Amino acid sequence: MELSLLYFVKILVAVLAIIALMVGNAIVMVYVERKAAGFIQRRPGPYEVGPWGTLQAIVDSMKLLAKQIFVPANADYILFFLAPILAFFPVLLLFLPIPFGPYLTSWETPDGIILILAFAGFGVLSNLLGGWASNNKYGVLGAARAVSQSIAYEIPLILALLAVIYQAGTLNLSEIVEAQGSWPWQWNLVCQPLAFFIYLVSLVAETNRAPFDLPEAESELTAGFHTEYSGMGFALFFLAEYANMLLVSFVCATFFLGGYKGPILDGFWWTFIKAYLVMFFIVWIRWTFPRVRFDQLLNINWKWLLPLSLLNLWVTAIVIKVIG
């Protein structure tokens, strides 16, 4: 009984820490993204509120929390409010099996990646419910795009991770990190470069980020599936987007970049440095490449990423069989 209580307290503390991480990450990354966009486009970015505009994201957050939530006429009331909740809160579970450090894993489970891939489906479900429940044509179109895009790009993403799982011989995230060395040439990035590339492209599509942000393309769908959301509802969708960006970045660091291992003193700081480098990459390409058309989006997956991911998995299996 005492052991169960301690385990419950550990999970509770971990969930509270993850919530703080998700909120802090959103505030910091909004500022970083705005400044990066300004630098790329040769403009200053936010600079009025606080020193160098550092308080702009906090003020915007307070504004969102103070706004009234409007429910469209003839909308499905229950699903309309359920959608942003499903977008945000299931993400908390997905951070639990991530090995942030050598002894810093909230929930050590032998099949952690299965948990992440299983519960990640709630994200696209929330997009579908939000668009459908809004009783808005742009919301429905955005929801349909989100479902099509997620189903398409989940396949090469999983196949890219499966190649590393075959190589490591385990579904445990900590063991996948331990199978890699401390130096960059010992990471899975070196022996699985094609899987790493496929994963990078797929994670951008899975998080609905430009140039693959078709479910909420402003020039076509106003804001897509969350067009009718305001106040806290929009804030939860916004937090969920940055939380999912952080999650896929941690998974990328774990599978391909050595996780918490580094040339000097293994520790959680390496995990965060690598994850935020991936986050910066996601921000960078948003302000570098133009948005693709929806048919181009699907063609990239079905004609290129899927065959390449299958080929990479097949070659990996043959090499493991021959060496083993």
N, C-alpha and C positions, 0 to 999 in steps of 0.2 A: 504493500500500500504506500509506504514512504517513497519507494523507488518510482512508482507511478506518479505520485505528486510532484517529485523533483523533475521528472520527465515532462509533465504538463507545464510546470513553471518555466522550464527551459524553452519549450516550444512557444509559450506565451511571450517570453522576453524576446525571442527571435522574431516573432511576428511584429511586435512593437518596433523593434530595431529596423525591420524591413520596411514598415510604413514610413518611419522617419527617413530612411534611405530613399524611398521612392519620392517623397515630397521634396526633400532636399535636392535630389537629382533633377527633378523637373524645374525647380527654381534656378539652379545653376545652369542647366543645359539651355533653358530659354534665353538666358543672358548670353551664354557662349554662342548660341546659334545666331542670335541677332547681331552680335559683334562680328562673327565670322562672315555672315551675309553682307554686312556693311563693308568689311575689308575686301571681300571678293568683288563687290559691286562699286567699290571706290566711293563710299559714303561713310559717315561716322557711326551709324547705328545709334542705339539709345545713349544719351549723354546728359539729359536734363534732370532726371530724378535720381538724386544721390550722386556720390563721386563716380564719375565716368559712367553714369547710368546704372549703377549696380543695384539700385533699389527698384528699378522699373518692373521687374518680374514680380516682386513682392506686392507692389501697388496693384498690378494687374490681377493678382490672385485675390486680393481683398475686394477688388471691384466685382469679380466673378461671384464670390461668396455672398456679396450683398445684393446681387441681382435677383429679381423675382423669376420663378420658373413658370413659364407659360405652357399650357397644354393645348395643342391645336384642337379645333372643333372636329368631332367624330373620330378622334384618335382613340386607340385602345389604352385606357388609363393605366391599367396594371402593367402591361408590357412596356409602355412608354417609360415608366419609372424603374422597371426591372432591368432594362437594357444597360444603362450606365453602371448599375451595381454589378452586373455580370461582367462588364468590361474591366472593372477595377479590382474587385476583391479576390477573384480566383487567381490573379497574378501573384498574390501574396504567397500562395502555396508553392509556386514554381521556383521561388528563390530558396526554399528550405533545403533541397538536396545539393545546392551549389557549394563546392568546397572553396571557400574564400581563402582559407589558410590551411597549414598542415593539421591544426587541431581546431579549426573554425568552420565546422559544418553543422548547420542547425539540425538536420535530420539525415543521419547516415543510413542510406538504404541501398541494397545491392542492385536495384534497378531504377536509379534516380532519373535517368534520361527518359524512361518509359513514363514516369509521373509527369515530367515536363511536357512531353509531346502529347500526352492524353489530355491534360487540363488546358493546354494552349488552345484547344478548339473552342473554349468559351469565348475567346476574343471575337472570332468571326460570328459566333452565335449572337453575341451582343450587338454587333453591327447589323445583322439581319433583323433582329427584333426591333432595334431602334428605328431603322428605316421603314419597316413594315408598319409598326405601331404609330408612326407619325402621321399617317394618312396624307403623305406628301409625295408627289410623283418623283421629285428629285431624290427624296429619301429612299424610295423603292428602287430606283435605278442604281443608286450608290450601294444599297444592300446587295442587289444582284451582282454587281461588279465585285464587291468584297468577297462574296461566297465563291464566285468563279476563280478569282485571283488566288484566294487562299487554298482552295482545293488543288489548283494547278501547281503552285510553287511549294506546297508541303511535300510533294513526292520527291523532287530532286534534293530538297533540304534533308529529308530523312535518309535518302540514299547516300548523301555525302557523309552524314554522321555515321551511317552503318558501315562505311568503309573503314573508319577509324575504330569502330567497335569490333569489327572483324580482326583488325590488326592488334588491338589491345587484348581481345578475348574476354571482355567484361562489359557490363552495363553500369557498373559503379563509377561515378564521376571521379571520386578520389583515386581509384585505381588507374583510371585513364590518365590522370595527371602524373601519378607515380611512374607510369610506364614511359614517360618522357624525361629527358635530361634537363639540366639547368641552363645549358647553352642553346642559342637559337638554332644551331644546326642539328640539335637533338630533338627538336619539336616536331610534331606531326605536320606542321606547315611544310617542312622540307621533303618528307616522304609522301605526303598527300597534297601536292600543290593544286591539282585539278579539283579535288574535293573541297579544298579551302576556297577556291575561286567560285565554285558552284554555291557553296554555303553563303558567301558574301553577297552574291547576286540575289539568292533566294531570301535572305534575311531582310533585304531592302524591300522586296515585294511583300513579304509576310507582315511587315510592320507598316505597310501602306505609305511608305515614304517616297518622295520624288526621287527619280523620274517615274516611279511606279505608283503614284498616289491617285490612281484613277477612281477609286471609290469615293473620294471627296474632292475631285477636281473642281476648283473654284470657277474656272472659266466655262465649265460645262454644266455642273450640277450644284452651283452655289456653295454648298458644303457637304453634299452627298448625304449619307445616312444620318448625320447629326445636324442637318439644316435647321430643324425645329427646336433644337435644344439650346437652352440658355442657363445662366447661373450655375448652380452646382451640378446639374446634369452634364453640361458642356465641360465643366471642370474635371469630372470623373473620366470622361472620354479622353480629355487632354492628358491627365495624369497616367491613364492606362497606356497611351501611345508612347510616352517617354519611359514608362516602366517596362514595356515590351522591348523597346530599343535597348534598355540596359540589360534585360534578361538575355536576349540573343547575343549581346556583346560578351556577357559572362560565359555563356555556353561556348562561344567562339574561342575565348581565351582558354577555357578548360580543355577543349578538344584539339585545338590546333596550335596554341601559343604557349604551352607549358604550364598554364594555370598559375599557381602561386610559386612556381620555381623560377629562379633568376640567377644571373651570374654571381650576384653578391647577396648572401643571406636570404634564403627562401622565406617568404612571408606574404601576408594578405595584400601588402602594398603592390606587389607584382601583379596580382590578379586585377586590382583596380586600375593600375597603369595601363595594362593591356586592354582591359575592357573599355576604358575611356579613349584609347587610341582608335578602337573600332567605332566607338560612338562618334568621334571626330570625323572619321571616314564617311559615316552615314550623313553627317551634316554637310561635309565638303561636297559630296556628289550631288546633294540636293540643289546646291547653288551653282553647280557647274554644268549639269546636263539638262536639256529640255525634256518636258514630259512626253512620253511616247503615247501613241494611239493604243486603244484597247486591243485591237487585232495584233499589233506589233508586240504588245505585252505577252499575249498568249503564244504567239509564234516563237518568241525567245525561249519560252519554256518547252513547248511540245516539240519544236524542231531542233533545239540545241541543248538546253540544259538536261532534259530527261534522257536523251540518248547518251550524252557524255557521262552523266552520273551512273547509268547502267553499265557503260563500258568501263568506267573507273572501278566500280564495284566488282565486275567480272575479273578484271586484271588483278585487283587486290586479292580476291579469293584464290586465283591461280597461283600467285606468288607465295601466299601463305601456305598453300597446299604443297608446293614444290619445296619451299624452305623447311616447312615443318616435317 
